[in-house]
Amino acid sequence: MNVYEGSVRFAVLGPVRAWRGERELDLGSPQQRAVLVALLLRRGRPVTLDELLNTVWGEDLPTAAVSVVRTYVSRLRKVLEPGRDVPESERVVVSVGDGYLARIPESALDLAVFERRVAEAKKLRATGLVSDAAQLLHTALDGWQGAALAGVPGPLAESERNRLAEERMTVLEARLDADLELGRHGEVIAELISLTGTHPLRERLCRLLMLALYRSGRQAEALEAYRRARTTLADELGIDPGAPLKDLHERILAADTSLDLAPSAPPDPPAEPEPPAHERPVPAHPARPAQLPADLPAFVGRKAELDRVRALLPEHAGPPSAVVISAIGGMGGIGKTTLAVHWAHEIADRFPDGQLYINLRGFDPTGSVVAPETAIRIFLDSLGVPPMRVPAALDAQTALYRSMLAERRVLVLLDNARDAGQVRPLLPGSPGCLVIVTSRNQLTGLVVGEGAHPLTLDELTHAEAHDLLVRRLGSERPAAEPQAADEIIRQCARLPLALAIVAAHATAHAGFPLSAIAEELADSHGSLDAFAGGDDITTNLRAVFSWSYKALSAPAARLFRQLGLHFGPDISAPAAAALAGLTARETSGLLVELTRAHLLTEHFPGRYAQHDLLRVYAAERVHAEETPQERDRAVERLLAWYLHTADAAYPHLTPHRRRIPLEPLPDHCRPLDFTSYDDALNWCETELSNLVCAVRRAAKDGRQPGIAWRLPAVLWGFFYLRSHLHAWLDTAGTGLSAARAADDRQGEARALADTAAALRCFGRYDEAIDHYHQAMAAARDIGDIEARVSAVANLGDAYLQAGRLDKAVEYVRRGLVLDRVLDSAWGQGIALTNLGDAYQRLGRYDEALDCLGQALTVLRASDNHWVTGVALDILGTVHHRLHRLDAAADHYDQALQTHRKVGNRWGEGHTLSNLGDAQLAAGRPEAARASWRRALEIFAEFEHPDAEKVREKLGRPEDGSHGYRSGSASR
């Protein structure tokens, strides 16, 4: 190191400054500092004269710009290299070709020192030295003296200022995360509140604030921070919070003990450091679900049974050496689920990677048994796998599910299984997990084939049943009337479900003597034919249901039996009102009455479910007491409510898209309305299972084929946005079958198009193309010109994505002609965009530029912002291919702004990836890596397949492989 290099220090993390020893140097005008910045940031690599001109002025070059830049360089040399006899080998600024480079050691530039400290901190953190890492990050951030490159003009300074600001925020988040891990939550709250106010869209800052507040005992404020972030994201971007933020919110709601600060102890160093986020496979770590239902506060008895299941796990706290399967059997109402949930909560801490739960509805009276592939998709979603990454075949789904659970300790509770075939695909494949299965059947195949440990429950002992009554009623009443208490226990056949219902009635009538309740119970009669067989236990259980049902008010009894017509796993209060044909206010009181009588459970605010035996009884009563016409009208109201409410969500999710014609609402049916995109999307997500069941019910009945195909049609935008591809294909196919069975040609045309759209999203292009051809023919037969145009245009898009470019051009051009005949500006904009994309893929760039220019004019006039972003991205790619790199970057920047305006995260990711390619081609590898990293963050968030392509670019930036890719414009 020579004397000149060693004695000069530079700062760019704030105002651009330089010192020799303790004396600050005069670096001259802002433009001269811009030249110095270009040299310093290139880190010893040459900067061409053209690059320096662009650095200072961009495209608006003044007269004699070259001479001015050379003057700036000369002046910098005089300041940085005192003395005219400095040898060339020891100069700081040297000439190289048609440009210059700066030779300074890494230690002489504050940015290099910052980056080295951050890299060292990452290594320390990876080896478990969190305290040392945190101290180093504090030191690194202390080196910043304000906004980077403050006061320096020019395009380069502006771009680098933004990049460095993002880098600083990322490091600041890492420092705050380390502080939280060290138990400094109280110290960072004020800083985090300030930061989230300044950067309200940074979800990681919100997560850190929520965790700091929660660990400080301020749970309500943590939840309020989430609410603010969710509202801001919806208002500003029209999107939901990401999965990590949602997961933390749910865990705080559940008071998840794993969020508490772990006792400090030196951790075991890992075998090798964890790679950077952008190099990790996706997903790096599955989500940690915590899905167990609430434990029963009044759990009593079952000591012998608990001892048996406890013995299945090793006495020490370690994981089981193999997958342990406990099969708990017994009749309905015997308490299988209660025992399973109680034991699961007792041992949940032994399975730190989470708990999965699902009710398989194996004996559901409506026949809506959960198929294994549906259950696996639900579990994969809980483990953080996006729907678009879930394979179609059950074997592939099972393999992915087992891979996600490999080397993890997870408790899986499969409630109410029908048979071993329903359970087998849901079993983990590697040691460390526990599976608890409950079923009315013995599951002999599971015992023989998979080594399950069977446990059959009998009714409670008399003492246990008495304890249950005492826990629910208090000790005074049973002690005052022991014979009446014994009679109630006998009448309830010592079944927990029956005893709970009777105890609820007795609690509600605290003034009634137990003898009167026992007498009333003995005199009651009921019929639960589905469980007929002459068994005294079953007979007495039927009597309990009948007795409780007769104690209801007439309106509540009517609602109870009508709930037997519902087809989904649970029901919301507004849906229940539609089913009953009542107002929301009238229904609310009835739901409270049913809940207090233990004939209904409010498992989530405003959402209700029934024990399957109670659903059987409700279905029995509705068929016995309601006429077929009354039953049909109730089901019609409910199906219409789901359809019209989904239709109310439709314009929020897919504005400007052609609406689906609906039939008039039946009397006394009041669908919901929505005021925002967020509300509409959340309702669809919450009701997804019920919506799928509604389509199946409408098709099964045969009386509602129109709803069977219209409901998937109005859910098009929801299925597409959330990538619920399996549900989309299932419902669209069901609607198609229903339309064909009813000889509804209009419905067939619509359902064919929807099925094709789902197939296209699956990448099954040949099948999609076949369905679009059928849809086109059906639309032609019924004279629906708009449906025909849509099918033709979407055929072009399907051929485009399949790489059949000649066919793509043919059909897109045909669609464009038809759109012009219809004077459809919306359709013309999409067609011109797809045509431009096809031309650029064919290398016909002049035609591509012409089409895309026309497309932008039409799209902007029709406010089609979604496709405007796609068109701008494709334009950027055309200019890139033509080596017009500045124009390419400009169009990519415009595309990014448009994507962000409409919340098109996938489009943003594709454009950032393309922008990085253009930046690399322009000789800006660091800017390219920054764009690719941002693209990877987005793709990793959705586990998009293109994440791997971006990861490869980050691994080999020097290759500059241009995987040009654009979003498609379908309708």
N, C-alpha and C positions, 0 to 999 in steps of 0.2 A: 504493500500500500504506500503510495507516495505522499509527500507532505501536503500537497494540495487536496487530494482526495480525503485524507484523514482529517483535515481541519475544517471542512465545510459540512454543515448539517442543513437538511431541508425539511420543511413542514408543509404538508398539503391537507392535513386533517384540521381545517380551519382556514384562515387567510394563508395564502401562499407566501412563505417567508424563508430566509436563509441566514445562516450565521457562520462566521469564521471565529472560532474560539467563542468569546462572549460577545463579540461585536456583530450586530445585525447588519446585513448587506442591503443596499438599495437595489431592488430588482427591476425598477423602472415602471413603465406604464402598464395598465391592465393587459394590453395586447402582447406586450413583451413577456409578461408573466404567463400568458396563455401558451406562448412558444416553449417556455421552460417546462410548463406542466406536461405538454406533449412529449418532451424528451424524458422527463422523470418517470412518467407512467409507462413508457415503453420498456423500462427496466433493462437498459443496456442493448436494446435492439434498435436498428436504424429507423428513422422517421423520414419519409421522402419529403421533398419540397412541396409536392401537391398536397400531401397530408397536412403539412404545416399551414398551407394557405387555407385549407378547409377548416383547420382547427381555429384559426383566428377569425375568418370572415364567412365561412360557409360558401354559398354559391354567389354571393354579392361581392365580388372582388373589386377593390379600388384600383385606380390607375397605379402602375408601377408596384403592384403588390409583391412581386418577387424581390425587388430591390429592398422594399421595406422589411420583409422577413429576414433577408440577409443582414440588414442593419441591426435588427433585434438580436440575431445570433452573435454578431460582432460585439455588441454592447454587453451581452451576457458573459461572453468570454472575458471581457475586461474586468467585470465585477468578480467573477468566480476564479480567475487565473491572474492574480496580480503579477506584474512583470512580463516583459515582452519576450524574454528568452526562455520561456518554459518549453522543454522538449515536447515534441509531438506525442511521444509515448506517455507523457504525464499530464496531458491536457484533460480537462473535465468534459468539454464539448469538442468533439472531433468530427471532421467531414468524412462521410462514407457515401461513395457514389454521388447521387444527386440529392443527398440529404445529410442528416447529422444524427449522432447519438451521444448520450450522456453517460460517462463512466463514473459511477459512484458505488461505493459498497452498500450492501443492504442495510447495514447499521446506520448509515447516514440519512435514511429517508424514514420519516415517522410512519408512513403507511406500511413499509416493509416490516418495521419493528412491531407494529400492531398485528399484522398478519402472522408473524412468527409466534407472538405470544398467544394468539388465539389457537394456532395449530398445536402448540405445546399444551395448552389447557385442555384441548380435546383428548390428547393422549393421556394426560393425567386423569381426566374424568373416566376414560375407558378402563383404566387400571384401578378404579375405585378411590382415587385420591381426590375426593370432591372438594375438600377444604382448600387444597393447594390450587386446584383448577379455578375455584371461585376467586381466590386472591389474584391469580394471574389475569383473569378476565376483568376484574376491577382495575388492575393496573393498566391493562390494554385500553380500556375505555377512558381512563383518566387522561390519556394522551391526546384526546380530541379537544380542540379549542373552539369548536363551533361547527357550522356547516362546512363540509369539505369544499376546497377550492373557492372559498368565499371571495366574491368580487372579481373573479376571472370570467371574461366573456367568451362567447364562441360555442359552436355545437358540441365539440368534444367535452368542454368543461361542464356543459349542462348535462350531457349524457352520463359522464363519470360522476358528477355530483349526485345524481339520482341513484346510480349503482352503489356508490359508497354509503349513501344514506340508508339504503336497504341492508347493506352488509353490516353497518353499525347496529341497526335495529335487531338483526338476527343474533348478533353477539350479545346485545343487551338482554334479549329474551333468554339466551343460554345462561347468562350470569344470574338473572333473576330466578331461573329454574334451579340453578345450583344453590342459591341462597335459600330457597324454599326447602330443598333437600337437607340443608344444614339446620333447619328449624328456625330460620330468621323471618318467619311469616309476618310477625308483628312489625318488623323493621321495614318491610318492602311495600306494605299496603298503600301508604300515601303516594309513593312513587308510582305504583301500578295504577292507582286511581287517576293520577295526572296523565300517565301514558295512554290509558284507554280513552280518556277524554280527547287527547290529541290524535290518536290513531284508532278510531272506533271500529274500523273494519278488520283489524288484526286479531284474528280469533285466538291465537296463542296467548296474546297479552290478556285477553278476557279469561282464558282458562287459568292462567297463573293468578289473576286477581281473585277468581272464584275460589281457588284452592287456598290462597292465603287467608281470605275471609273465613272460609269454612274451618280451617285449622285454628283460627283465632276465636272460634265459638260464635261467629256471626253468620249463621246459616241463611237467615232471611235475606241479608245483604248480598250473599253469594248468589242466591236465586234471583234477586232483583238485578244483579249484574248480567246474568244470563238473559233475563227478559229484555233488558235494554239492548244487548247485542243482537238478539233475534229480531227485535223491532227495527233496529238500524239496518241490518242486512236486508230485511224485507223491503224497507222504504227506499234504500239507496240502490240496491242491486236486484231486488226481486228474487232472492234466494233464501234458502234455509241455512242455519248454522251447519257446519261440517260435522261429520260423525264423532270426532274426538270431543268437541264441545258438547254435543248432545249427550254423549256417554257420561261425561263428567256431571252434567245436569241431573241425569237419571240417578247416578250413584250418590249425589248429594241428597236428592229427594229420599233415597232409600237409606240414608245415613250409613253408607258402606264403610265398614271399619278399615278396609284396606287403604282408604284415603288418609287415615290418621298417620302422623309421622312415625316411622319405624324407629325403635330404639337404636341409638347410635352404636355401631360396632364396626370394626374394620372388615369390609367384605372380602370374600375370597376373590382373588384376581381371576378374571376369565382366562381361558386358554389362549385367546388372541383377541385383540381389540375389535370392537364392533365397527364395521365399515361405515363411512359417511352415509347419510340418509339417501343420497342420490344413487349410491351403489348397492343398496340393500335390495333383495328380492321383494316383490310385492305379493302379499302383504308381509311387512317385516315381522309383525306380531299380530296374531288374531286379537280381536276385541275380547274383553273379559266380561262375559254376560253374568248377570245376577238376577235370574228369572224366577226364583222360587216363590210360590204364593206365600202369603203371610201365615205364620204358625198360629195354631189355635190357642188363644190365651187360657182356655179352660180345659186343656188336655188332661185327661185322667186315665189311669189304668194302663193296661197293655204292658205290664212290667216284664212278663215272661217273653212276650213277643219282641220287645225291645232288646232284651238280653240276647235273644237268638240272632237278631240282625247285627247287633253291635259286635258279636263274635266273628262276623265275616271279615272285619278289618283287622289288620295287625294291631297289637297293643301299643306299639310305639306310634309316633305321629307321622311316620313316613308314609309314602304312597304304597298301595298294594302292588305286589309283584306281578300281577296279571289283572286283566279286566275282571272286576267282580260284578256279578249280576244277581240281584235279589228280586225274585218274582213273588209279589204279595197278592194272594188271591182271596176270593170270598164273594158272597152275594152282594148285590147292590144295597147301599145304606149301612154296610157293616163297619165302615170306618177305614177302608184301605187307604184312601187318599190322605186322610187326616194323619194316620200313622206314618205314611211315607214322607209327608211334608215335615212332620215333627222330627223324625229321625234325620232327614236331610238338613234341617236347620242346625241340629245338634252337631253334625259333623262337617258342616260347610267349610269351616276354617282349615280342614285337612285337604281341601281341593282349591288351592289359591288361584287357579286359572279360570275359575268361574263355575256357574251352575246353569244348566239348560233345563227348561221345563216345557212340556207340551201336553195338552189334553188331546189324545188321539181319537176321542169320541167313538170308541169301538162299538158302543151299544146305543148310539144316538137314535132316538125314535124317528127323526126325519131322514135317516139313512145317509147323513153327511159325514161318513167316516173319513178321517184324515188319511189320505193315501201316503205311502212311504216317501214318494218323491216330493209331495207337498211339505211333509214334515222336515225332510232334509233341507229343502230350500229355506224354510223358516229358520232352521238352525244355522245354515251357512250365512244367512243375512245377519243373525245375531253375532256370528263370529267375525263380521266385518267384510264378507265377500259380497261385492256388488252383484245385483241380479244378472247383469250382462255377462258375468264370468262363470255363471252356473251352467254346467253342461246340460244337454237335453235328456240324455239317457240315464236311467236310474243307476246302472253300474258305475258310470263315470261320476255321478253325483256322490255315490257312496264312497268312491275312492278319494274324491276331493275332501269330503267330510272327515274321513279317517286320517287323511294327511294333515288337516288342520288341527286334529287332536293328538297327533303323534308327539310324544315326549312332553305332553301336558297332563296336568292333573285336574280333570274336570268331572263334576258330578252331573249325571244325566238322569232326569226323572221323566219317565214315559208313563203318563197316567191314562188309565182306562183303555188299555190295549185290547183289541179284539182277538188276535191270535199271534202265533210266533212269526208268521210271515210279515205281519205289519211291523214287527219289532226288529227283525234281523238287520235290515239295512241301516238302522239307527245305532247299532252297537259300535263303539270304538274298536280299533284294531290293534292298539298297543297298550302295554301295561300302564298303570297309574290312574286309571279312571274307574268310577263306580257307576253302575247303571241300576236304577230302581224302577221296576215295572209293576204296575198294578193292573189287575184284570179280573173279571168275573169268571173267566175260564182258567183252567189249571196250567195252561201253557206247557204241556208235557214236552212238546217238541223243543222248546227252549231249554228245558231241564236236561233232556237227553243230548241234544246237539251242541249246546253252548255251555253246559255245565252250570246253569242257573241254580240258585239255592231257593227252593220253594218254601213259602210260608203261607198257610191257609188260616185266615182269621175266622173265628167263631164269634157268636154274639158275646157281649160283655158278661162278666160274672155279675151276680146280683150285687155284690159289694161295689164293683166298678160302676155299675149303672146307678147305684145309690149315690156314689161320690159325684157322678156327673150331674145329677139333679141338685145336689147340695152346692156344687160349684156355680150352677146357673141360677138357683133360687135363693141361696143362702141356707143356713142350717135350721132356722127357726120353724119354717112351715113343715118340712119333712119330719122334724122331731116332734112337732105338735100332732101330726097325723101320720104315724108310721104305717098304719094299714093302708091308708089311701095312697101313700107314696109307693108301697109295695105293689098295689093294684095297678098304678100307672106304669110301673116298671114291667109288670106282667103283660099289660095290654100293648106296650111298645115292644114286646119281645126282646127286650134288652138290646135294641138296635140304636146306635148313636144318633143316626139321622132322625128317627122317630122321636127319641127322647128330646132332641134339640128343639123340634117343632112344638112338642107339647110344653116344654119348659118356656118357650117364647110366649105361648098363649097364656100360661099361668103367670108369667111376669107382667104381661100386659093387663091382666085382671088380678091385681094383687089382693083385692078384697074377696075373691072367690075362695072358698075352702077347697083343699085338694080333693076332698071326697066328692064334691060336685063335679070337678073336672074329671075324676076317674069314672064317675057315673056317666057323664056325657060321652066320654070316650068309649065306654062299654056299649052304649046304645047306638053308636054311629055305624053306618054301613057304607061301603064303597066297593068299587070294582076296578081292578087293574088287570084286565084280561091278558095283557101281554106277559104277565107273570103268574098266570093261573097254574095250578098244579096241586092244590090241596094242602100245601104246606102251611102249618099254623103261623110260622114266622111271616111268610109273605102275606097271608090273610090279615094279620094284625097290622103290618105296615100299610096295607091298602086302607085299613080302617083309620089309621092316623091321618093319612092324606085326606081322606074324605071328611073327617071330623074338622081338620084345619080349614079345608076349603069351604065347608058350610058355615064356618064362623066368620067368613069374610062378608063385607058389605056386597050388595048385588053388583055395583059397578066394578069393584075390585075382583070379584069372582069372574065376571065376564072378561076382564082384561087377562086374568090368570089363564083361563082356558084358551083365549085367543093367542096367547104366547105359544101355545102348542102348535100353532101354524107357522111359526117363524122357522126359517131354514138355516140361519147362520149360527156361528158359535156364541155370539152375544148380541145385544140389541141396545141401541141408544134410546134415550127418552123421546126425542122427536120421532124416531121410527116406530116406537111403541104407540105414540099418539096416532100416527097414520094407520097402523094396524087396527086400532080400536075405533078410528073415526072420531076422535075427541080432540079438544084443544090441548096445547101443551100444559096449560095450567090445570085442567081437569086431570090429565094423565099423571102429573107430578104427584098429586096427593095419593093416587091409587098405587103408584110404585112404592111410595113410602109405606103404605099399608101392607103390601105384599112383602116388602123387605123386613118389616118388623115381625111379620108372621113366619119368617124363615122359609117362605115359599119362593124367594127370589134373593139373589145376592148382588149388591152393588160393588162389583170387583174393581171398578175405577170410577171416579166421579162422573155421573151421568151415563154410565154403561152398566148393563145388567146381564146376569147369566143365571141358569138354573141347574141344579143337580139333574143328571140325566133321568133318574127315576121320576122326579117331579115333572120333567118334560113329557115323559110317557103318560103320566097321569093327566097333565094338561091337555095333551093330544086326545086322550080318551074322552075327557069331559067335553071338549069342543065338538067332537063327532057325535057325542050323545045328546048334547043340549042345543047345538046350533044347526040350522037347516043347511043343506048343501049350498043354497043361494047365499046365505049369510057368510059361510066360510069362503066362498068364492069372492065375494065382495071385499072381505077383509084382506085376502091375499092380493087381490087386484090393487087395493089402496096401497099396500106395502110395496109391491113391485113398482107401481107408478111413482111412489115417493122416492125410491132409490133412483129411478130413471130421471125424473124431473130435477132432483137435487144434483145429480151428476151433470145434467144439462146446464144447470145454473153455474157449475164450476167451469164448464167448457170454454166460454169466451174469455175467462181469466187466463186459462192455460194455453189456448190456441186462438188468440184474437185474429179476426179477419178470415178465419177458416169457415168454409161453408157449414151452416148449421144443419142439423139432422131434423127433419120434420117429425114432430111428436103428435100423438093422439091426445085429445083433451083429458084433463085431470078428472078422475072420478070425484064424486061428492065427498066432502069432509077430508080431503087430502091436502095438506099444506106443506109443500116442499120447502127446504131451506133456501136462503139466498146468501150470496157472498159479496163482501165489499173489497176483497183484496186477493191477489195471487196467492199469498201465503195461506190464507184461510181456506181457499179452494183446494190447494194442494194437500194441506194437512187433513182435510175431511176425506179426500180420496184415499190417502194413505191409511188412515184409521179404519175406514170401512172396506178396505180391499177384500178381506175374506168374505164379508157379507155380500159385496158386489159380485164376486165370482159365484157364490151360492145362488144369488138372485138370478143370474143368467141361466144357471143350470135348472133352477126351479121353473123359470118361465118356459124353458124348452121342454122340460119333463111334463108339465101340465098339458101342453098342447093348446091351451086356451090363450096363451100370451106369446105367440111366436114373434110378434112385433117388438116386444120388450127384449126378447132373447137376442135379436141382432142390433137393436138400437142402443142398448146399454154399452156393449163393447165399442160401438161407433162413437158415442159421446165421451168415452174414456180414452180415446185415441191419444190425446195430448198428454194425459197423465201416464199412460203406459210408456209412451216414448220418453218423456222427461225423466222418469224414475227407472227406466229400463226393466220394468216388470214383464220381461219378454215371455216367460212361461205362462203367466196369467193372461197375457194378451193373446197368445196363440191358442190357449185353452178356450177362452171366452169367444174369440172370433170364430173358431172352428165350431163351437157349440151353436152360436148364432147362425152360422152358415147351414148347419144341419137342420135347425129349426125352420129357417126360411125355405129350404128346399122341401121339407116335409109338408109345409103349409102351401106350397106352390106360390110363394111370394117372390116374384121375380125382382121387384125393387129391393127387397131385403137381401136377396141372393147377391145382387150386384154390389151392394154396400158391404156385405160380409166377405165377399171374395176379395174386395180391395183391402179390407182391414186384415184379413188373413195373409194376403200378399205382403202388406207392410210389416207385419210381425216376422214373417219368413225372411224378408230382406234384412231386417235388423239382426236376425240370427246369422246372416251371411249365407243363407240357403237360397242363392240367387236363381238357380234353375227353377225351383219350385215357386219362388215369388213371381218369376216371369210367366210361368204357366197360369198362375192364378190371376195375374193382371190381364192376360189375354182373355181368360174366361170372363173377367169383370167387364172388359171392353165389349165383348159380345153381348153380355146381359144388358149393359147400358144401351147398346144400339137397339136391342129388341124392344125395350120399353120406351125408347125415344127420349132418354134422359141425356141430353147433350152435355151438361156439365159433368155428370159422372163419367161419360165417355171421354171427354177431354182430360179429366183427372187421371183416368186409367192409362190413356196414351202417354201423358207426361210422366207418370210414375214408371211406366214401362221404360221410357228413355233413361230415367234415373237408375233403374235396376240394371239395365244393360251397361250403363256407365260404370257403376260400382263393380260389375262383374268383369270389366275390362273388355267388353265387346263393343268397341268404340264406333264402328261403322253402323251397327244397329242402334247405338245410343243416339248418334246424329240423326238417323232416319226418324226415330220416334219423337225425339225432342223437337225437331223441325215440324213434324206433323202436329204436335201439340201446340206449338207456337202459332201455326196457321189457324187452328181452331180457336185459340185464345183471342186472336185478333178479330176473328169473325164475331165472337161473343163480346168484344170490347172489354175483356177482362185484364185490367192493368196488373192485378195481383198475379195472375197466371203467366202473363207475358214476362214479368220480371224474373220469375222462377225459371221459365223456359230459356230465356236469354242467358241466364247465369249458367245453367247446365250445359247449354250449347257452347258457351265460351270455355267451360271446363273441358268438354270433349275435344274442342279444337286445340286447346293448349296441350292436351295429352297426345294428340296426333302430331304436334309440332307445327301446326298451322297458326302461327302467332299473330299475323296481321288480322286474320278472321277472328281470332280469340279476342284481340283488343277491341275490335269493332263491336262484337257482341256484348262484351262486358261493359263497354262504354254506354251502349244503349240500355243495358240492364240497369246500370246505376241510375240513369235518368228516370226510368220507369219506377224502380224500387223506391227511390227517394220521393217521387211524386205521390206514391201510394202508401208511404210511411211503413214500408216493409223493412224494418230495421234488422230483423233476424237474417234475412237473405242478403241484405246490403253488406253485412259483415263477411259473409261467404264470398260474395262477388269481389270485394276489395282484397280478400286474401288470395283469390285466384289471380287477380290482376298483379299482385305482388310477385306471384310465382312466374307469370309470363315475363315480367320485366327482369326477374332474376335469370331466367333462361336466356334472355337476350343480353345478359351482362350489363344491364342498366341498374346497377346496385343501389344507387341513391334513390331512384324511383321505386325500386322494389321495397326498400326500407320504409319509404314514405307511405306506400299503400298498406304495408303490414301494420304500421303505426295507426293508420286510420281504421283498419280492420279491428285492431285491438280495442280502440275506443268504442267502436260500434258493438262489438261482442260484449264488452263490459256494461254497456248501456242496457242491454236486454238480458244480462245475466247468462249468456251463452258460454259456460265455462269450458266445454269441450272445444268450441270454436276458438276460444282464447288460447287453449293449449296447442292446438294445431298451428295457429298463426305464430305463436312464440317459437315453436320448433322451426318453422319456415324462416322466421326473422333471424334466428341464430345461424341458419345456413347462409343467409345473405351477408350477415356480419362477418362470418368466417371468410367468405369469398372476398370481402372488402379488406381483408387483412386486419380484422379486429377480433382476434380469438378470445380475448377476455370478455368482450361484450357478448360474443356468441355463447360462451359458457354461461354467462348470466342469464341470457334468454332461455337457454336449454334447461337450466336449473329451475327457472320459474315454470316452464312447460312441464317438467317432470313432477313438480309439486302438484300441479293440477291433475295430471294423468294418474299419479299415485293416489290422489284423493279418491278417484273413481275406480281405481285399479283398471284403467283403460289399457288395452293391449299395446297401444303405441308408447307406453311408458318404457318398454324394453328398447325400442328403437332410439328414444332420446337418451337412454342410459348408455347405449353403444356410442352415440355421438360424444357424450361427455367423456367416455373412456378413450376415444381416439379422435380428438378434435382436429388433429392435423390431417386426417383423411379427407374431411370435408364432404363426406358422402351425403348427397342431397336426396333425402327421401321425401320429395315434395308430396304434400298431401293436403287435401282441402275437404271441408265439410260439404255434404250434398244438400240440395234443396229439393225436398219432396213435399207432397201435399196430400 
